[in-house]
Amino acid sequence: MIAKLRGFVDTIGEDYCIIDVNGVGYLVFVSAKTAARLSVGSEASLLIETVVREDSITLFGFADALEKEWFNTLTKVQGVGAKVCLSILSALSPMQLAQAVSAQDKASFTRANGVGPKLAARIVTELKDKVVMVPVAEFAKEVNMNLTPAEQTENYEDSLMSRAEDPSKMEDAISALVNLGYQRLEAYRAVNNALNAHPNADMSELIRESLKEFVKKD
């Protein structure tokens, strides 16, 4: 199995590139976001997912470990093949995917070609309890430190929190729900939904609206 390729970019197509590795050209299918980070003639290093079928061996390339993790997670959902997955990764960044799943935001997934309302609903339903994270080894190389799984989760949540308009208010609301006995992931999802619906809510209102999200779920 090929897990990684390093070479020079020979060609960039609509959904693929050809990587020249010591004179051998590898056809690699990529998302639009990964393709945008490549340029013909430059050196590139791609993480590879090798998909073996009865009549073919296909390579899918990713610029970073988080995109590859999302590819592996999304393709486990019924109806999401490799090509549809690349379409999703072309429309949404890994962080946008995390927020869309946490908020159960079906509309975001329909931005991808080949994803209709029914498939979008299936994706957010099947992934609602999953948080995709960079593998510890890959993340540790980026920040030059060894991380425990708990520390990795904390760092990932921090990166999600940084996208909020008021991270401190969001964190305080999440902490309040956790203290009430809710799991952090479901608390994050409820607060995120409440903030989307009531962006100007103060802390007490935000907590109250977040609790209503759990009532809707029940």
Backbone torsions as a table, in degrees:
resi	resn	phi	psi	omega
1	MET	NA	138.7	176.1
2	ILE	-90.8	125.0	-178.4
3	ALA	-109.1	-20.4	-177.9
4	LYS	-157.6	144.0	176.4
5	LEU	-129.1	135.5	173.7
6	ARG	-129.2	124.1	-179.8
7	GLY	-173.9	-162.0	-179.7
8	PHE	-101.4	141.6	-179.3
9	VAL	-76.3	116.7	-178.7
10	ASP	-90.1	-42.8	-174.9
11	THR	-146.5	145.7	173.0
12	ILE	-127.2	120.7	178.6
13	GLY	-107.7	-167.6	-177.2
14	GLU	-64.6	-41.2	-179.6
15	ASP	-136.5	24.3	-178.8
16	TYR	-152.9	168.1	170.5
17	CYS	-144.5	162.5	174.1
18	ILE	-116.7	121.9	-180.0
19	ILE	-103.9	121.4	179.3
20	ASP	-87.9	111.0	178.4
21	VAL	-113.4	101.6	-179.2
22	ASN	53.5	42.9	175.8
23	GLY	89.9	-5.3	178.1
24	VAL	-105.3	123.8	-178.4
25	GLY	-92.8	121.7	179.2
26	TYR	-103.5	125.3	176.1
27	LEU	-83.2	119.3	-175.9
28	VAL	-126.6	125.3	176.6
29	PHE	-83.2	134.2	-175.5
30	VAL	-137.5	161.5	174.3
31	SER	-77.5	164.4	178.4
32	ALA	-63.0	-32.1	-179.0
33	LYS	-70.2	-38.0	176.1
34	THR	-70.9	-41.8	179.6
35	ALA	-59.1	-35.9	-178.6
36	ALA	-66.8	-18.4	-179.7
37	ARG	-92.7	1.6	-179.9
38	LEU	-107.3	157.0	173.2
39	SER	-145.2	139.2	-177.1
40	VAL	-59.6	132.3	178.5
41	GLY	92.6	-13.7	-179.8
42	SER	-92.0	160.0	177.8
43	GLU	-79.6	142.7	-179.5
44	ALA	-140.5	151.0	175.1
45	SER	-128.7	120.6	-177.5
46	LEU	-122.0	136.4	169.1
47	LEU	-75.5	140.3	-172.2
48	ILE	-121.1	136.2	168.5
49	GLU	-110.5	117.7	-178.6
50	THR	-94.6	119.2	-179.6
51	VAL	-107.2	116.9	-176.7
52	VAL	-104.0	121.7	174.7
53	ARG	-113.4	173.4	-179.4
54	GLU	-60.7	-34.5	-175.7
55	ASP	-117.3	10.7	-178.2
56	SER	-162.2	158.0	170.7
57	ILE	-125.9	118.1	-174.5
58	THR	-119.0	137.1	179.4
59	LEU	-104.9	132.7	174.8
60	PHE	-118.6	130.1	-173.8
61	GLY	-112.8	150.3	-176.8
62	PHE	-139.8	140.2	-178.1
63	ALA	-75.2	-23.5	179.7
64	ASP	-147.4	167.1	-174.4
65	ALA	-68.3	-32.3	-178.0
66	LEU	-66.6	-40.8	178.2
67	GLU	-63.8	-39.6	178.9
68	LYS	-65.4	-39.8	178.0
69	GLU	-62.3	-40.1	177.5
70	TRP	-66.1	-37.9	177.2
71	PHE	-57.9	-49.5	-178.4
72	ASN	-64.7	-34.3	179.8
73	THR	-73.4	-46.0	-177.7
74	LEU	-65.8	-37.4	-177.5
75	THR	-71.2	-7.6	175.0
76	LYS	-83.4	-11.9	178.2
77	VAL	-81.3	131.6	-179.5
78	GLN	-58.0	128.8	178.6
79	GLY	95.1	-8.3	178.7
80	VAL	-103.6	95.8	176.2
81	GLY	-82.3	177.7	-176.8
82	ALA	-61.0	-41.4	-178.2
83	LYS	-68.9	-40.0	176.5
84	VAL	-64.3	-38.4	178.5
85	CYS	-60.8	-43.8	177.6
86	LEU	-62.7	-34.9	177.5
87	SER	-63.9	-41.0	177.3
88	ILE	-64.7	-44.6	-179.9
89	LEU	-67.5	-22.3	175.9
90	SER	-76.5	-31.6	-177.3
91	ALA	-87.2	-31.9	-174.4
92	LEU	-129.2	135.8	175.0
93	SER	-74.2	162.5	177.5
94	PRO	-53.9	-40.2	179.4
95	MET	-67.5	-38.6	177.2
96	GLN	-65.7	-36.1	176.7
97	LEU	-63.0	-44.8	-180.0
98	ALA	-60.4	-43.4	-180.0
99	GLN	-68.5	-39.4	-179.8
100	ALA	-63.4	-41.4	178.6
101	VAL	-68.0	-45.3	-178.9
102	SER	-61.3	-38.4	-179.1
103	ALA	-88.2	0.1	-175.6
104	GLN	53.2	45.2	-176.1
105	ASP	-91.4	92.0	-178.1
106	LYS	-68.1	-34.6	-175.8
107	ALA	-59.5	-35.7	-179.1
108	SER	-61.6	-38.9	-178.2
109	PHE	-70.3	-28.8	-179.8
110	THR	-71.4	-7.3	174.6
111	ARG	-69.1	-19.6	-178.8
112	ALA	-84.9	138.6	176.9
113	ASN	-60.8	133.7	178.0
114	GLY	89.7	0.6	179.9
115	VAL	-113.9	110.0	177.5
116	GLY	-95.8	179.2	-178.2
117	PRO	-56.6	-41.4	-178.2
118	LYS	-66.4	-43.9	179.7
119	LEU	-68.0	-39.1	178.4
120	ALA	-60.4	-41.8	179.1
121	ALA	-64.5	-39.7	179.1
122	ARG	-65.0	-39.8	-179.2
123	ILE	-61.8	-51.7	-176.5
124	VAL	-68.1	-30.2	178.7
125	THR	-70.1	-46.6	-176.9
126	GLU	-72.9	-24.7	-177.5
127	LEU	-102.8	6.6	-170.7
128	LYS	-60.9	-27.1	-179.0
129	ASP	-104.4	14.4	-178.0
130	LYS	-110.1	138.8	171.2
131	VAL	-122.2	116.9	-179.2
132	VAL	-83.1	128.3	-178.3
133	MET	-126.8	155.7	174.2
134	VAL	-66.0	135.7	175.1
135	PRO	-53.2	140.9	-174.8
136	VAL	-53.1	-44.0	-177.4
137	ALA	-61.7	-41.3	-179.7
138	GLU	-68.6	-41.5	-178.6
139	PHE	-66.8	-39.2	-178.6
140	ALA	-62.8	-35.1	178.8
141	LYS	-65.2	-35.4	-178.2
142	GLU	-69.3	-39.8	-174.9
143	VAL	-104.1	2.8	175.8
144	ASN	59.2	46.0	177.0
145	MET	-156.2	159.5	177.4
146	ASN	-94.3	126.3	-176.4
147	LEU	-114.0	139.7	170.8
148	THR	-79.2	162.3	177.0
149	PRO	-55.5	-38.9	178.8
150	ALA	-63.7	-41.7	178.9
151	GLU	-66.8	-36.2	178.5
152	GLN	-64.0	-43.0	178.2
153	THR	-61.2	-42.5	179.6
154	GLU	-61.8	-43.1	179.4
155	ASN	-64.7	-39.1	179.9
156	TYR	-65.6	-43.8	178.7
157	GLU	-63.2	-36.2	177.9
158	ASP	-61.4	-39.4	-179.5
159	SER	-68.1	-35.0	175.1
160	LEU	-67.2	-41.9	-177.3
161	MET	-63.8	-31.2	-177.0
162	SER	-65.6	-16.6	-179.8
163	ARG	-84.7	-12.1	-179.3
164	ALA	-76.5	149.2	179.6
165	GLU	-67.7	-34.7	178.4
166	ASP	-131.6	82.3	-175.1
167	PRO	-59.2	-36.8	-177.0
168	SER	-66.3	-41.3	178.3
169	LYS	-64.9	-41.0	-179.9
170	MET	-63.6	-44.9	-178.9
171	GLU	-65.2	-40.6	179.1
172	ASP	-63.0	-39.8	179.6
173	ALA	-67.7	-41.4	178.4
174	ILE	-62.7	-44.4	-179.8
175	SER	-61.2	-39.1	179.1
176	ALA	-62.6	-41.4	179.4
177	LEU	-69.2	-38.6	177.6
178	VAL	-61.7	-40.6	178.8
179	ASN	-65.3	-22.8	177.0
180	LEU	-84.0	-4.1	175.7
181	GLY	109.0	0.7	179.9
182	TYR	-82.8	150.9	175.9
183	GLN	-69.8	148.8	-175.0
184	ARG	-60.6	-41.1	-178.3
185	LEU	-63.2	-45.8	-179.9
186	GLU	-70.1	-30.4	176.0
187	ALA	-66.7	-43.1	177.7
188	TYR	-59.6	-44.8	-177.5
189	ARG	-63.0	-43.5	-178.6
190	ALA	-65.4	-43.8	179.9
191	VAL	-65.9	-39.9	179.1
192	ASN	-61.9	-43.9	177.6
193	ASN	-62.8	-43.1	-178.5
194	ALA	-65.0	-39.8	179.0
195	LEU	-66.4	-38.7	178.2
196	ASN	-62.9	-37.9	-178.4
197	ALA	-82.2	-29.6	-176.4
198	HIS	-135.6	71.3	-174.7
199	PRO	-62.4	-22.1	-177.8
200	ASN	-101.2	10.6	-177.8
201	ALA	-66.9	141.3	174.0
202	ASP	-81.1	-177.5	-172.0
203	MET	-61.0	-48.5	-178.2
204	SER	-63.3	-39.4	178.5
205	GLU	-66.4	-39.8	-178.8
206	LEU	-64.2	-43.2	178.6
207	ILE	-64.3	-42.9	179.5
208	ARG	-61.8	-44.6	179.4
209	GLU	-67.6	-34.2	178.1
210	SER	-65.7	-39.9	177.9
211	LEU	-64.2	-33.2	176.5
212	LYS	-62.7	-30.3	178.1
213	GLU	-61.9	-36.2	178.6
214	PHE	-70.9	-33.2	177.3
215	VAL	-66.0	-41.0	177.2
216	LYS	-60.6	-42.1	-178.1
217	LYS	-63.1	-40.7	-179.9
218	ASP	-69.2	NA	NA
